[in-house]
Amino acid sequence: MNRKIILIGLNHRTAGVDVREKFALTDVDNFEKGLMAHCPVRECMCLSTCNRVEIIAISKRVPEREVVEAIIQYWAAVCKGSPEVLIDNTYQHRELDAVKHLFTVACSLDSMVMGEPQILGQLKDAYRKAADEGTAKTIINRLLHKSFSVAKRVRTETAIASSAVSISYAAVELAKKIFGNLDGTRAMMVGAGEMAELAVTHLLQNGVQDTIVANRTLSRAKELTQSLGGEAIQIEHLPDRLHEVDIVISSTGSPVSVIKAKDVKAVLKRRKFKPMFFIDIAVPRDIDPDVNQLDNVYLYDIDDLKEVVEDNMAQRQEEANKARAVVDAETMIFSNWLNSLALQPTIVDLVDKSEEIALRELSKTLKKIGPVNEKTRKSLETLVLSVGRKSLHEPICFLKRRTQEEGAAERFIDLARRMFNLDDETVPVTAHQNRKANTCTPEDIEHLIDVSKNKEQ
C-alpha cells in the first residue's frame, strides 16, 4: 500500500511534564492544517492531552523516513523547541503497530490511569475536529471508528473500568495524604472542564467544606457550581481569593502559567503562612514551578500522581490482559480491511484492462462482419464485457484470499500487476539476454495458445 500509517507521539512514560508542556499542541486545528500543507501526508489527526500528544498521519508516496522527519521538524518549529529533544522523547509506530497502539490508547490501556474513560472522549473530540477540518479522510475515518468500537467491546467484555481511578481522584487522594483529613478545608478548582467536575465531586465526597471554581468563561463555572455547589468566579479574580482556600487543583488549557510564584508569596502572608496544597494536572502546567520553593507550600504536578495510580492499577492487570487480547484480534481484522484497500486499485485496473481489450476486439470483429443494428451491437458489447469480468472472478478471489495473509499483500499485488502488465511497463531489449530468445508479439501468443490446446487434445 502506497499510503502508510505513521504514528508519532510522546506520553507520560517517554517524557517528563517539562517536555510534554513544551511540545503540547494548544491550537490543534491549525497544526493539522499546517501538517497537510508542509508535510508529505494525505491525512492527519492530532490528539493533545495532559499526558500525551499523538500525531497520526497517512503518508504520500514518499519514503517513510521523509514523512517522519518532516513531521518532527514541523512539530518542533510550531512549539519553538529542539527537534533533537523531540526525537529523544517520542515513540514511532508504523502500519499495524500504529493501529494496535491507537486501539490500546482508546481502550485506556496506555493511560496513566488504566481504565479511565476520559481518553476515549478526548479521542472522539480530536477526531470530530479533524473530520470537520477535512484532514481525516478514508483511512483515519475507518481507523478511528474502529478504535471507538474496540474500546466499547473492551468495556463490555472486561472489567477494566471497574474501580478505575481518575486523575482527579488521584489528586484528591494525594491531598488526603498531606492533610490527613479534608474535613473543614476549603478548595479551589481552576478550570471548569471534565477534570474539574470530577475533582470537585471527589473533594466534596471527602469532607471539603466549600469550593470555588475559577474559570475564564464564568457561565461554564456557574453551570458546574449550580450542579455541585460552591461559588463561581472569573479567573481574573483568582489572586484576590487564593488566601481563602487550603487546596488548589488546576486544570486549564492555558499555554502559560495562571498562578505565579509572586502571587502565592503574597497570599501566604495573608494566611499567616498556613500550609497550602497545590496540584497542577494541566499540561502545559498552570502553576509556576517556583511556587514549590516557598515555605509551607506543597506543589505537585501530574507526574507526582503515579504512585496513587499504580496502587490501583495492580488490581486490574488480569482484566488488562483480556483487553489486550481483544486489541490483538481487532488489529488483525483491521489489517484485512487495509489489505483490501491496497488491492482495490489493482482490481479496478484489472477490470479496466479487461474491458479495454474486450471492446477493442469487438470493434475488430464488427469491422469484419459488417454493419449490425444498435440492439445487436449492445448485446455483443454486453457479452464481451461479461466474459471479460467473469474470467477475472477467480484471479480476484485468489488475490483477496492471499492478500489477507500477514505480509503477503504487497508481494501478490505486485505479482498481479506485473503478470497483467497493468503499469504498461516496457521490457528493455537487453533484459534476460542469458535466457532463450523468445519473441512475445500478440501473434506469437496466439500461436502458443493454439499449440498448447492441440497438445492437450
TORKOL-4160 file (C-alpha; in steps of 0.2 Angstrom, whole numbers, padded with zeros to 4 digits, m for minus):
457
<pt num="1" X="0000" Y="0000" Z="0000"/>
<pt num="2" X="0007" Y="0017" Z="m0005"/>
<pt num="3" X="m0002" Y="0026" Z="0009"/>
<pt num="4" X="0007" Y="0021" Z="0025"/>
<pt num="5" X="0000" Y="0024" Z="0043"/>
<pt num="6" X="0013" Y="0033" Z="0054"/>
<pt num="7" X="0010" Y="0037" Z="0072"/>
<pt num="8" X="0022" Y="0049" Z="0082"/>
<pt num="9" X="0019" Y="0053" Z="0100"/>
<pt num="10" X="0026" Y="0057" Z="0117"/>
<pt num="11" X="0017" Y="0052" Z="0133"/>
<pt num="12" X="0019" Y="0051" Z="0152"/>
<pt num="13" X="0031" Y="0036" Z="0150"/>
<pt num="14" X="0043" Y="0043" Z="0137"/>
<pt num="15" X="0043" Y="0062" Z="0143"/>
<pt num="16" X="0043" Y="0072" Z="0159"/>
<pt num="17" X="0030" Y="0085" Z="0161"/>
<pt num="18" X="0043" Y="0099" Z="0157"/>
<pt num="19" X="0045" Y="0091" Z="0139"/>
<pt num="20" X="0026" Y="0087" Z="0137"/>
<pt num="21" X="0021" Y="0105" Z="0141"/>
<pt num="22" X="0035" Y="0112" Z="0129"/>
<pt num="23" X="0028" Y="0101" Z="0115"/>
<pt num="24" X="0009" Y="0102" Z="0119"/>
<pt num="25" X="m0002" Y="0107" Z="0105"/>
<pt num="26" X="m0013" Y="0122" Z="0110"/>
<pt num="27" X="m0020" Y="0125" Z="0093"/>
<pt num="28" X="m0023" Y="0108" Z="0086"/>
<pt num="29" X="m0034" Y="0113" Z="0071"/>
<pt num="30" X="m0021" Y="0125" Z="0064"/>
<pt num="31" X="m0007" Y="0112" Z="0067"/>
<pt num="32" X="m0017" Y="0099" Z="0057"/>
<pt num="33" X="m0019" Y="0111" Z="0043"/>
<pt num="34" X="0000" Y="0115" Z="0043"/>
<pt num="35" X="0004" Y="0097" Z="0043"/>
<pt num="36" X="m0006" Y="0095" Z="0027"/>
<pt num="37" X="0002" Y="0110" Z="0019"/>
<pt num="38" X="0020" Y="0107" Z="0024"/>
<pt num="39" X="0022" Y="0088" Z="0026"/>
<pt num="40" X="0020" Y="0074" Z="0013"/>
<pt num="41" X="0004" Y="0067" Z="0021"/>
<pt num="42" X="m0013" Y="0063" Z="0014"/>
<pt num="43" X="m0022" Y="0063" Z="0030"/>
<pt num="44" X="m0018" Y="0068" Z="0048"/>
<pt num="45" X="m0026" Y="0069" Z="0066"/>
<pt num="46" X="m0018" Y="0075" Z="0082"/>
<pt num="47" X="m0023" Y="0071" Z="0100"/>
<pt num="48" X="m0016" Y="0083" Z="0114"/>
<pt num="49" X="m0020" Y="0079" Z="0132"/>
<pt num="50" X="m0011" Y="0082" Z="0149"/>
<pt num="51" X="m0002" Y="0065" Z="0147"/>
<pt num="52" X="0001" Y="0063" Z="0128"/>
<pt num="53" X="0002" Y="0071" Z="0111"/>
<pt num="54" X="0000" Y="0059" Z="0097"/>
<pt num="55" X="0000" Y="0063" Z="0078"/>
<pt num="56" X="m0007" Y="0050" Z="0066"/>
<pt num="57" X="m0003" Y="0053" Z="0048"/>
<pt num="58" X="m0006" Y="0044" Z="0031"/>
<pt num="59" X="0009" Y="0047" Z="0021"/>
<pt num="60" X="0010" Y="0051" Z="0002"/>
<pt num="61" X="0020" Y="0041" Z="m0010"/>
<pt num="62" X="0037" Y="0045" Z="m0002"/>
<pt num="63" X="0049" Y="0036" Z="0009"/>
<pt num="64" X="0043" Y="0035" Z="0027"/>
<pt num="65" X="0059" Y="0042" Z="0034"/>
<pt num="66" X="0055" Y="0059" Z="0024"/>
<pt num="67" X="0037" Y="0059" Z="0032"/>
<pt num="68" X="0044" Y="0056" Z="0050"/>
<pt num="69" X="0057" Y="0069" Z="0048"/>
<pt num="70" X="0045" Y="0082" Z="0041"/>
<pt num="71" X="0033" Y="0080" Z="0055"/>
<pt num="72" X="0046" Y="0081" Z="0068"/>
<pt num="73" X="0053" Y="0097" Z="0061"/>
<pt num="74" X="0036" Y="0105" Z="0059"/>
<pt num="75" X="0031" Y="0100" Z="0076"/>
<pt num="76" X="0047" Y="0107" Z="0084"/>
<pt num="77" X="0046" Y="0123" Z="0074"/>
<pt num="78" X="0027" Y="0126" Z="0079"/>
<pt num="79" X="0032" Y="0123" Z="0098"/>
<pt num="80" X="0048" Y="0133" Z="0096"/>
<pt num="81" X="0058" Y="0118" Z="0103"/>
<pt num="82" X="0073" Y="0107" Z="0098"/>
<pt num="83" X="0070" Y="0093" Z="0085"/>
<pt num="84" X="0083" Y="0083" Z="0094"/>
<pt num="85" X="0074" Y="0084" Z="0111"/>
<pt num="86" X="0058" Y="0079" Z="0102"/>
<pt num="87" X="0066" Y="0064" Z="0094"/>
<pt num="88" X="0074" Y="0059" Z="0111"/>
<pt num="89" X="0057" Y="0059" Z="0119"/>
<pt num="90" X="0045" Y="0052" Z="0106"/>
<pt num="91" X="0040" Y="0035" Z="0100"/>
<pt num="92" X="0035" Y="0030" Z="0082"/>
<pt num="93" X="0024" Y="0016" Z="0076"/>
<pt num="94" X="0020" Y="0011" Z="0058"/>
<pt num="95" X="0006" Y="0001" Z="0050"/>
<pt num="96" X="m0001" Y="m0012" Z="0061"/>
<pt num="97" X="0009" Y="m0007" Z="0076"/>
<pt num="98" X="0002" Y="0011" Z="0074"/>
<pt num="99" X="m0016" Y="0003" Z="0073"/>
<pt num="100" X="m0013" Y="m0008" Z="0088"/>
<pt num="101" X="m0006" Y="0007" Z="0098"/>
<pt num="102" X="m0021" Y="0018" Z="0094"/>
<pt num="103" X="m0033" Y="0004" Z="0099"/>
<pt num="104" X="m0023" Y="0002" Z="0115"/>
<pt num="105" X="m0024" Y="0021" Z="0119"/>
<pt num="106" X="m0043" Y="0021" Z="0115"/>
<pt num="107" X="m0046" Y="0007" Z="0127"/>
<pt num="108" X="m0036" Y="0017" Z="0141"/>
<pt num="109" X="m0023" Y="0003" Z="0142"/>
<pt num="110" X="m0009" Y="0015" Z="0139"/>
<pt num="111" X="m0016" Y="0029" Z="0151"/>
<pt num="112" X="m0008" Y="0033" Z="0167"/>
<pt num="113" X="m0024" Y="0028" Z="0175"/>
<pt num="114" X="m0028" Y="0011" Z="0166"/>
<pt num="115" X="m0047" Y="0010" Z="0163"/>
<pt num="116" X="m0051" Y="0029" Z="0165"/>
<pt num="117" X="m0065" Y="0034" Z="0152"/>
<pt num="118" X="m0058" Y="0052" Z="0149"/>
<pt num="119" X="m0046" Y="0047" Z="0135"/>
<pt num="120" X="m0060" Y="0040" Z="0124"/>
<pt num="121" X="m0069" Y="0056" Z="0125"/>
<pt num="122" X="m0054" Y="0066" Z="0121"/>
<pt num="123" X="m0050" Y="0055" Z="0106"/>
<pt num="124" X="m0068" Y="0057" Z="0099"/>
<pt num="125" X="m0066" Y="0076" Z="0101"/>
<pt num="126" X="m0050" Y="0076" Z="0092"/>
<pt num="127" X="m0057" Y="0065" Z="0078"/>
<pt num="128" X="m0073" Y="0076" Z="0076"/>
<pt num="129" X="m0062" Y="0091" Z="0074"/>
<pt num="130" X="m0051" Y="0083" Z="0061"/>
<pt num="131" X="m0066" Y="0077" Z="0051"/>
<pt num="132" X="m0074" Y="0094" Z="0052"/>
<pt num="133" X="m0057" Y="0102" Z="0045"/>
<pt num="134" X="m0056" Y="0089" Z="0032"/>
<pt num="135" X="m0039" Y="0082" Z="0037"/>
<pt num="136" X="m0046" Y="0065" Z="0042"/>
<pt num="137" X="m0051" Y="0055" Z="0027"/>
<pt num="138" X="m0054" Y="0037" Z="0021"/>
<pt num="139" X="m0041" Y="0028" Z="0032"/>
<pt num="140" X="m0041" Y="0039" Z="0048"/>
<pt num="141" X="m0060" Y="0039" Z="0047"/>
<pt num="142" X="m0061" Y="0020" Z="0047"/>
<pt num="143" X="m0047" Y="0018" Z="0060"/>
<pt num="144" X="m0055" Y="0030" Z="0072"/>
<pt num="145" X="m0072" Y="0022" Z="0071"/>
<pt num="146" X="m0064" Y="0005" Z="0073"/>
<pt num="147" X="m0055" Y="0012" Z="0088"/>
<pt num="148" X="m0071" Y="0018" Z="0096"/>
<pt num="149" X="m0079" Y="0001" Z="0093"/>
<pt num="150" X="m0064" Y="m0008" Z="0100"/>
<pt num="151" X="m0065" Y="0002" Z="0116"/>
<pt num="152" X="m0083" Y="m0002" Z="0118"/>
<pt num="153" X="m0080" Y="m0020" Z="0116"/>
<pt num="154" X="m0066" Y="m0020" Z="0129"/>
<pt num="155" X="m0078" Y="m0011" Z="0141"/>
<pt num="156" X="m0092" Y="m0023" Z="0138"/>
<pt num="157" X="m0081" Y="m0039" Z="0139"/>
<pt num="158" X="m0069" Y="m0035" Z="0153"/>
<pt num="159" X="m0070" Y="m0026" Z="0169"/>
<pt num="160" X="m0055" Y="m0015" Z="0165"/>
<pt num="161" X="m0065" Y="0001" Z="0170"/>
<pt num="162" X="m0071" Y="m0006" Z="0187"/>
<pt num="163" X="m0063" Y="0003" Z="0202"/>
<pt num="164" X="m0053" Y="0013" Z="0190"/>
<pt num="165" X="m0047" Y="0029" Z="0197"/>
<pt num="166" X="m0046" Y="0046" Z="0188"/>
<pt num="167" X="m0033" Y="0058" Z="0188"/>
<pt num="168" X="m0044" Y="0069" Z="0198"/>
<pt num="169" X="m0047" Y="0055" Z="0211"/>
<pt num="170" X="m0028" Y="0053" Z="0212"/>
<pt num="171" X="m0026" Y="0071" Z="0215"/>
<pt num="172" X="m0039" Y="0071" Z="0230"/>
<pt num="173" X="m0030" Y="0055" Z="0237"/>
<pt num="174" X="m0014" Y="0065" Z="0237"/>
<pt num="175" X="m0022" Y="0079" Z="0246"/>
<pt num="176" X="m0028" Y="0067" Z="0259"/>
<pt num="177" X="m0011" Y="0061" Z="0262"/>
<pt num="178" X="m0005" Y="0078" Z="0265"/>
<pt num="179" X="m0019" Y="0084" Z="0276"/>
<pt num="180" X="m0024" Y="0068" Z="0284"/>
<pt num="181" X="m0042" Y="0073" Z="0284"/>
<pt num="182" X="m0050" Y="0085" Z="0272"/>
<pt num="183" X="m0065" Y="0089" Z="0284"/>
<pt num="184" X="m0067" Y="0108" Z="0285"/>
<pt num="185" X="m0055" Y="0113" Z="0272"/>
<pt num="186" X="m0059" Y="0124" Z="0258"/>
<pt num="187" X="m0053" Y="0121" Z="0240"/>
<pt num="188" X="m0052" Y="0130" Z="0223"/>
<pt num="189" X="m0053" Y="0122" Z="0206"/>
<pt num="190" X="m0045" Y="0132" Z="0192"/>
<pt num="191" X="m0054" Y="0127" Z="0176"/>
<pt num="192" X="m0071" Y="0120" Z="0173"/>
<pt num="193" X="m0069" Y="0105" Z="0162"/>
<pt num="194" X="m0072" Y="0087" Z="0165"/>
<pt num="195" X="m0057" Y="0085" Z="0176"/>
<pt num="196" X="m0063" Y="0100" Z="0187"/>
<pt num="197" X="m0080" Y="0092" Z="0188"/>
<pt num="198" X="m0073" Y="0075" Z="0194"/>
<pt num="199" X="m0061" Y="0084" Z="0206"/>
<pt num="200" X="m0075" Y="0094" Z="0214"/>
<pt num="201" X="m0086" Y="0079" Z="0216"/>
<pt num="202" X="m0071" Y="0069" Z="0225"/>
<pt num="203" X="m0067" Y="0084" Z="0236"/>
<pt num="204" X="m0085" Y="0086" Z="0242"/>
<pt num="205" X="m0086" Y="0067" Z="0245"/>
<pt num="206" X="m0071" Y="0068" Z="0256"/>
<pt num="207" X="m0076" Y="0082" Z="0268"/>
<pt num="208" X="m0071" Y="0098" Z="0259"/>
<pt num="209" X="m0082" Y="0112" Z="0266"/>
<pt num="210" X="m0083" Y="0124" Z="0252"/>
<pt num="211" X="m0077" Y="0125" Z="0234"/>
<pt num="212" X="m0073" Y="0140" Z="0222"/>
<pt num="213" X="m0072" Y="0137" Z="0204"/>
<pt num="214" X="m0062" Y="0149" Z="0194"/>
<pt num="215" X="m0064" Y="0149" Z="0175"/>
<pt num="216" X="m0061" Y="0161" Z="0160"/>
<pt num="217" X="m0079" Y="0158" Z="0155"/>
<pt num="218" X="m0089" Y="0162" Z="0170"/>
<pt num="219" X="m0105" Y="0154" Z="0163"/>
<pt num="220" X="m0097" Y="0137" Z="0162"/>
<pt num="221" X="m0091" Y="0139" Z="0180"/>
<pt num="222" X="m0108" Y="0143" Z="0186"/>
<pt num="223" X="m0115" Y="0128" Z="0177"/>
<pt num="224" X="m0103" Y="0117" Z="0187"/>
<pt num="225" X="m0107" Y="0126" Z="0204"/>
<pt num="226" X="m0126" Y="0125" Z="0201"/>
<pt num="227" X="m0125" Y="0106" Z="0199"/>
<pt num="228" X="m0112" Y="0103" Z="0213"/>
<pt num="229" X="m0112" Y="0118" Z="0224"/>
<pt num="230" X="m0099" Y="0131" Z="0228"/>
<pt num="231" X="m0095" Y="0148" Z="0221"/>
<pt num="232" X="m0091" Y="0153" Z="0203"/>
<pt num="233" X="m0078" Y="0167" Z="0199"/>
<pt num="234" X="m0069" Y="0174" Z="0184"/>
<pt num="235" X="m0051" Y="0168" Z="0183"/>
<pt num="236" X="m0045" Y="0186" Z="0183"/>
<pt num="237" X="m0051" Y="0187" Z="0202"/>
<pt num="238" X="m0041" Y="0171" Z="0207"/>
<pt num="239" X="m0027" Y="0181" Z="0215"/>
<pt num="240" X="m0039" Y="0190" Z="0226"/>
<pt num="241" X="m0047" Y="0174" Z="0233"/>
<pt num="242" X="m0032" Y="0162" Z="0234"/>
<pt num="243" X="m0030" Y="0166" Z="0253"/>
<pt num="244" X="m0047" Y="0159" Z="0257"/>
<pt num="245" X="m0043" Y="0141" Z="0252"/>
<pt num="246" X="m0031" Y="0127" Z="0258"/>
<pt num="247" X="m0031" Y="0116" Z="0242"/>
<pt num="248" X="m0030" Y="0122" Z="0224"/>
<pt num="249" X="m0032" Y="0110" Z="0209"/>
<pt num="250" X="m0028" Y="0117" Z="0192"/>
<pt num="251" X="m0033" Y="0110" Z="0175"/>
<pt num="252" X="m0035" Y="0123" Z="0162"/>
<pt num="253" X="m0030" Y="0124" Z="0143"/>
<pt num="254" X="m0019" Y="0139" Z="0146"/>
<pt num="255" X="m0002" Y="0139" Z="0136"/>
<pt num="256" X="0005" Y="0150" Z="0150"/>
<pt num="257" X="0005" Y="0149" Z="0169"/>
<pt num="258" X="m0011" Y="0156" Z="0178"/>
<pt num="259" X="m0004" Y="0155" Z="0196"/>
<pt num="260" X="0013" Y="0164" Z="0198"/>
<pt num="261" X="0025" Y="0162" Z="0212"/>
<pt num="262" X="0024" Y="0180" Z="0217"/>
<pt num="263" X="0005" Y="0179" Z="0219"/>
<pt num="264" X="0007" Y="0164" Z="0231"/>
<pt num="265" X="0020" Y="0173" Z="0241"/>
<pt num="266" X="0008" Y="0187" Z="0244"/>
<pt num="267" X="m0006" Y="0175" Z="0248"/>
<pt num="268" X="0005" Y="0166" Z="0261"/>
<pt num="269" X="0007" Y="0182" Z="0271"/>
<pt num="270" X="m0012" Y="0185" Z="0271"/>
<pt num="271" X="m0014" Y="0167" Z="0278"/>
<pt num="272" X="0000" Y="0169" Z="0291"/>
<pt num="273" X="0009" Y="0155" Z="0282"/>
<pt num="274" X="m0004" Y="0142" Z="0285"/>
<pt num="275" X="0000" Y="0127" Z="0273"/>
<pt num="276" X="m0007" Y="0127" Z="0256"/>
<pt num="277" X="m0008" Y="0112" Z="0244"/>
<pt num="278" X="m0007" Y="0114" Z="0225"/>
<pt num="279" X="m0010" Y="0100" Z="0212"/>
<pt num="280" X="m0007" Y="0105" Z="0194"/>
<pt num="281" X="m0014" Y="0092" Z="0182"/>
<pt num="282" X="m0013" Y="0103" Z="0167"/>
<pt num="283" X="m0001" Y="0102" Z="0153"/>
<pt num="284" X="0006" Y="0114" Z="0149"/>
<pt num="285" X="0007" Y="0117" Z="0168"/>
<pt num="286" X="m0004" Y="0130" Z="0175"/>
<pt num="287" X="0006" Y="0134" Z="0191"/>
<pt num="288" X="0023" Y="0141" Z="0191"/>
<pt num="289" X="0036" Y="0128" Z="0197"/>
<pt num="290" X="0045" Y="0141" Z="0208"/>
<pt num="291" X="0029" Y="0140" Z="0219"/>
<pt num="292" X="0037" Y="0124" Z="0226"/>
<pt num="293" X="0052" Y="0135" Z="0233"/>
<pt num="294" X="0040" Y="0144" Z="0245"/>
<pt num="295" X="0039" Y="0138" Z="0263"/>
<pt num="296" X="0023" Y="0129" Z="0269"/>
<pt num="297" X="0018" Y="0126" Z="0251"/>
<pt num="298" X="0016" Y="0109" Z="0243"/>
<pt num="299" X="0016" Y="0109" Z="0224"/>
<pt num="300" X="0013" Y="0093" Z="0214"/>
<pt num="301" X="0011" Y="0090" Z="0196"/>
<pt num="302" X="0003" Y="0076" Z="0186"/>
<pt num="303" X="0019" Y="0065" Z="0186"/>
<pt num="304" X="0018" Y="0065" Z="0205"/>
<pt num="305" X="0001" Y="0056" Z="0204"/>
<pt num="306" X="0009" Y="0040" Z="0198"/>
<pt num="307" X="0011" Y="0032" Z="0215"/>
<pt num="308" X="m0008" Y="0033" Z="0219"/>
<pt num="309" X="m0012" Y="0027" Z="0202"/>
<pt num="310" X="0000" Y="0012" Z="0202"/>
<pt num="311" X="m0008" Y="0005" Z="0219"/>
<pt num="312" X="m0025" Y="0005" Z="0210"/>
<pt num="313" X="m0018" Y="m0002" Z="0193"/>
<pt num="314" X="m0011" Y="m0019" Z="0201"/>
<pt num="315" X="m0030" Y="m0024" Z="0204"/>
<pt num="316" X="m0034" Y="m0023" Z="0186"/>
<pt num="317" X="m0019" Y="m0032" Z="0177"/>
<pt num="318" X="m0029" Y="m0048" Z="0174"/>
<pt num="319" X="m0043" Y="m0038" Z="0165"/>
<pt num="320" X="m0030" Y="m0028" Z="0156"/>
<pt num="321" X="m0023" Y="m0045" Z="0149"/>
<pt num="322" X="m0041" Y="m0049" Z="0142"/>
<pt num="323" X="m0042" Y="m0032" Z="0135"/>
<pt num="324" X="m0025" Y="m0034" Z="0126"/>
<pt num="325" X="m0031" Y="m0050" Z="0118"/>
<pt num="326" X="m0046" Y="m0040" Z="0111"/>
<pt num="327" X="m0035" Y="m0027" Z="0104"/>
<pt num="328" X="m0024" Y="m0040" Z="0096"/>
<pt num="329" X="m0039" Y="m0048" Z="0087"/>
<pt num="330" X="m0046" Y="m0032" Z="0082"/>
<pt num="331" X="m0030" Y="m0026" Z="0075"/>
<pt num="332" X="m0029" Y="m0041" Z="0063"/>
<pt num="333" X="m0047" Y="m0038" Z="0057"/>
<pt num="334" X="m0042" Y="m0020" Z="0053"/>
<pt num="335" X="m0027" Y="m0027" Z="0044"/>
<pt num="336" X="m0038" Y="m0037" Z="0032"/>
<pt num="337" X="m0048" Y="m0021" Z="0028"/>
<pt num="338" X="m0031" Y="m0012" Z="0025"/>
<pt num="339" X="m0026" Y="m0026" Z="0013"/>
<pt num="340" X="m0042" Y="m0025" Z="0004"/>
<pt num="341" X="m0040" Y="m0006" Z="0002"/>
<pt num="342" X="m0022" Y="m0009" Z="m0005"/>
<pt num="343" X="m0030" Y="m0022" Z="m0018"/>
<pt num="344" X="m0044" Y="m0010" Z="m0024"/>
<pt num="345" X="m0034" Y="0000" Z="m0037"/>
<pt num="346" X="m0027" Y="m0016" Z="m0044"/>
<pt num="347" X="m0045" Y="m0024" Z="m0046"/>
<pt num="348" X="m0050" Y="m0008" Z="m0055"/>
<pt num="349" X="m0035" Y="m0008" Z="m0066"/>
<pt num="350" X="m0038" Y="m0027" Z="m0070"/>
<pt num="351" X="m0056" Y="m0024" Z="m0075"/>
<pt num="352" X="m0052" Y="m0008" Z="m0085"/>
<pt num="353" X="m0039" Y="m0018" Z="m0095"/>
<pt num="354" X="m0051" Y="m0032" Z="m0097"/>
<pt num="355" X="m0064" Y="m0020" Z="m0104"/>
<pt num="356" X="m0052" Y="m0011" Z="m0115"/>
<pt num="357" X="m0047" Y="m0027" Z="m0123"/>
<pt num="358" X="m0064" Y="m0034" Z="m0125"/>
<pt num="359" X="m0071" Y="m0018" Z="m0133"/>
<pt num="360" X="m0055" Y="m0017" Z="m0144"/>
<pt num="361" X="m0058" Y="m0035" Z="m0150"/>
<pt num="362" X="m0077" Y="m0032" Z="m0153"/>
<pt num="363" X="m0073" Y="m0017" Z="m0164"/>
<pt num="364" X="m0061" Y="m0028" Z="m0174"/>
<pt num="365" X="m0075" Y="m0041" Z="m0176"/>
<pt num="366" X="m0088" Y="m0029" Z="m0181"/>
<pt num="367" X="m0077" Y="m0022" Z="m0195"/>
<pt num="368" X="m0076" Y="m0039" Z="m0201"/>
<pt num="369" X="m0094" Y="m0045" Z="m0200"/>
<pt num="370" X="m0101" Y="m0028" Z="m0207"/>
<pt num="371" X="m0115" Y="m0017" Z="m0200"/>
<pt num="372" X="m0126" Y="m0023" Z="m0186"/>
<pt num="373" X="m0141" Y="m0014" Z="m0178"/>
<pt num="374" X="m0139" Y="m0005" Z="m0162"/>
<pt num="375" X="m0148" Y="m0018" Z="m0152"/>
<pt num="376" X="m0136" Y="m0032" Z="m0158"/>
<pt num="377" X="m0121" Y="m0021" Z="m0155"/>
<pt num="378" X="m0126" Y="m0018" Z="m0137"/>
<pt num="379" X="m0130" Y="m0036" Z="m0135"/>
<pt num="380" X="m0112" Y="m0041" Z="m0141"/>
<pt num="381" X="m0104" Y="m0027" Z="m0131"/>
<pt num="382" X="m0113" Y="m0034" Z="m0115"/>
<pt num="383" X="m0107" Y="m0052" Z="m0120"/>
<pt num="384" X="m0089" Y="m0047" Z="m0122"/>
<pt num="385" X="m0088" Y="m0037" Z="m0106"/>
<pt num="386" X="m0097" Y="m0051" Z="m0096"/>
<pt num="387" X="m0085" Y="m0064" Z="m0102"/>
<pt num="388" X="m0070" Y="m0052" Z="m0098"/>
<pt num="389" X="m0077" Y="m0049" Z="m0080"/>
<pt num="390" X="m0081" Y="m0067" Z="m0077"/>
<pt num="391" X="m0064" Y="m0073" Z="m0082"/>
<pt num="392" X="m0057" Y="m0061" Z="m0068"/>
<pt num="393" X="m0068" Y="m0068" Z="m0054"/>
<pt num="394" X="m0055" Y="m0082" Z="m0050"/>
<pt num="395" X="m0040" Y="m0071" Z="m0051"/>
<pt num="396" X="m0048" Y="m0058" Z="m0040"/>
<pt num="397" X="m0054" Y="m0071" Z="m0027"/>
<pt num="398" X="m0037" Y="m0078" Z="m0026"/>
<pt num="399" X="m0029" Y="m0061" Z="m0023"/>
<pt num="400" X="m0042" Y="m0057" Z="m0010"/>
<pt num="401" X="m0038" Y="m0073" Z="m0001"/>
<pt num="402" X="m0019" Y="m0071" Z="m0002"/>
<pt num="403" X="m0018" Y="m0053" Z="0002"/>
<pt num="404" X="m0026" Y="m0056" Z="0019"/>
<pt num="405" X="m0011" Y="m0067" Z="0024"/>
<pt num="406" X="0001" Y="m0057" Z="0035"/>
<pt num="407" X="0015" Y="m0049" Z="0025"/>
<pt num="408" X="0008" Y="m0056" Z="0008"/>
<pt num="409" X="m0002" Y="m0041" Z="0001"/>
<pt num="410" X="0012" Y="m0031" Z="m0007"/>
<pt num="411" X="0020" Y="m0047" Z="m0015"/>
<pt num="412" X="0004" Y="m0054" Z="m0023"/>
<pt num="413" X="m0002" Y="m0037" Z="m0029"/>
<pt num="414" X="0015" Y="m0033" Z="m0037"/>
<pt num="415" X="0015" Y="m0050" Z="m0045"/>
<pt num="416" X="m0003" Y="m0047" Z="m0052"/>
<pt num="417" X="0002" Y="m0030" Z="m0059"/>
<pt num="418" X="0017" Y="m0037" Z="m0067"/>
<pt num="419" X="0008" Y="m0053" Z="m0074"/>
<pt num="420" X="m0006" Y="m0042" Z="m0082"/>
<pt num="421" X="0006" Y="m0028" Z="m0086"/>
<pt num="422" X="m0006" Y="m0015" Z="m0078"/>
<pt num="423" X="0008" Y="m0002" Z="m0077"/>
<pt num="424" X="0012" Y="m0003" Z="m0095"/>
<pt num="425" X="0030" Y="m0007" Z="m0092"/>
<pt num="426" X="0041" Y="m0010" Z="m0107"/>
<pt num="427" X="0054" Y="m0024" Z="m0106"/>
<pt num="428" X="0071" Y="m0017" Z="m0111"/>
<pt num="429" X="0079" Y="m0026" Z="m0126"/>
<pt num="430" X="0094" Y="m0030" Z="m0116"/>
<pt num="431" X="0084" Y="m0039" Z="m0102"/>
<pt num="432" X="0085" Y="m0058" Z="m0099"/>
<pt num="433" X="0099" Y="m0059" Z="m0113"/>
<pt num="434" X="0105" Y="m0075" Z="m0104"/>
<pt num="435" X="0089" Y="m0084" Z="m0107"/>
<pt num="436" X="0082" Y="m0092" Z="m0123"/>
<pt num="437" X="0077" Y="m0079" Z="m0135"/>
<pt num="438" X="0058" Y="m0079" Z="m0137"/>
<pt num="439" X="0048" Y="m0065" Z="m0145"/>
<pt num="440" X="0031" Y="m0060" Z="m0137"/>
<pt num="441" X="0021" Y="m0052" Z="m0150"/>
<pt num="442" X="0002" Y="m0055" Z="m0150"/>
<pt num="443" X="0004" Y="m0067" Z="m0165"/>
<pt num="444" X="0017" Y="m0077" Z="m0155"/>
<pt num="445" X="0005" Y="m0079" Z="m0140"/>
<pt num="446" X="m0010" Y="m0084" Z="m0151"/>
<pt num="447" X="0001" Y="m0097" Z="m0159"/>
<pt num="448" X="0007" Y="m0103" Z="m0142"/>
<pt num="449" X="m0011" Y="m0105" Z="m0136"/>
<pt num="450" X="m0016" Y="m0115" Z="m0152"/>
<pt num="451" X="m0001" Y="m0126" Z="m0150"/>
<pt num="452" X="m0004" Y="m0129" Z="m0131"/>
<pt num="453" X="m0023" Y="m0133" Z="m0134"/>
<pt num="454" X="m0019" Y="m0145" Z="m0148"/>
<pt num="455" X="m0006" Y="m0154" Z="m0137"/>
<pt num="456" X="m0019" Y="m0156" Z="m0124"/>
<pt num="457" X="m0031" Y="m0164" Z="m0136"/>
